[in-house]
Amino acid sequence: MIAAVLADISQSDLLRSLVSGFALGCKYALVALGFVIVFKATGVINFAQASFVLVGGYLTFNASETWGLNFYLALLVAMAGGAAIGMLLEALVLRRMIGEAPFTLVMVTIGVLFIIDNVVTAIWGPDPKNLGDPWGLNVRTVGDVAIADRDIWTIVFTSAVLGAFFLFFRYSSLGLAMRATALDQEAAMAQGISARVVYRVSWGIAGLVAALAGAVLSAGSAALGPTVGLIALVAFPAMILGGLDSPLGAVVGGVIIGIVQQMTALLAPEYLEWAGQGFELVSPYLVMIVILLVRPYGLFGTKEVRRV
C-alpha cells in the first residue's frame, strides 16, 4: 500500500519533502541536543530550553540589525550570550534547588520559560522581524529539487555541532568529567570531579546550542517572532524518541521527526483528509508513542537496570 501511495507522488515532490524534512529535523536536533545535555548531566528535563532558543534568535537579530555586526559574528555573539544566560540561570536558580524532587525542578524550568518569553516580548515587541541572515529566501536547484540555502546551512551547522560534541565528550577532560558524572555522580565526586562545574557547563552548552537553534529556526523573511519558542517545543518528541541521555539519539530523533512531519504534510491532504488540517503537527507525537511502546528508553537511550 505504501509503495502504491509513493508511486502516485512525483519524484521531485518526494525528494523535496525528504530534503526539507531532513533540514527541519536538523533544526529540531539542535534544540533536542540542549535538552539532552542538561538531562545527561543533571537529570533535569529543562523546558526553559525553548525560551533559550527564543532569546538566541533575538540576540542574533539585535547584534546583526541593531549593532550592525556581520551575521556570522552576530551569531557567535548570540551563542556566547546564550551560554552566559544558561550558566546564570544555573547559578542563581537551579543550584539552590539541588536536592529537591525532580518534579519541582521541572516546574521551575517551566516557570522560567514563561518569564523569559514575556521579557523577550516586552523588549523586542510582538511583531515579526527579519533576522538579517544572508540566506533569506535563496534557493538552489539540484536536478529537479529546489533546496533553500538556509536548509543547507542548517545541515552544516548540525553536523558541525554533532562533531564538536563527539570530540568534546571523547577527548576533553571536562567532557570526560561530564560523562563520569552522568554515569555515577557520587563516584565522580570521589575522584575529585566537581559536580557544580559540570552542572554549570552543561547549562552553558545548552544555552549556546539553543542560540544557534534560534538562528536557524528564525532564518528567512520575517520568521523571527515570539512563536519561535513554541516551535522549539516540537523538538521534545525528538529527544524522547532518540533517548533522554543520548546526543546522537537527539539528532537521529530530530531527523526522523522532521521527515515524518514533512511527509505527512505532503500526503495528508490527499490520503488522510479525514484527519483534518494540521495533522502533520500531531504526527511527531504519534511516532513518539509508537517507538516508546517498543523501546521505552528511546532508540539510543540507556536502558535502566533495576535490581529485584
Secondary structure, DSSP 8 states (H G I E B T S, - for coil): -HHHHHHTS-HHHHHHHHHHHHHHHHHHHHHHHHHHHHHHHHS---TTHHHHHHHHHHHHHIIIIIS---HHHHHHHHHHHHHHHHHHHHHHTGGGGTTS-HHHHHHHHHHHHHHHHHHHHHHH-SS-B----S-TT-EEEETTEEEEHHHHHHHHHHHHHHHHHHHHHHH-HHHHHHHHHHH-HHHHHHTT--HHHHHHHHHHHHHHHHHHHHHHHHTTTT-BSTTHHHHHTTHHHHHHHH-TT-HHHHHHHHHHHHHHHHHHHHHHHHH-GGG-TTGGGTHHHHHHHHHHHH-TT-SS--------
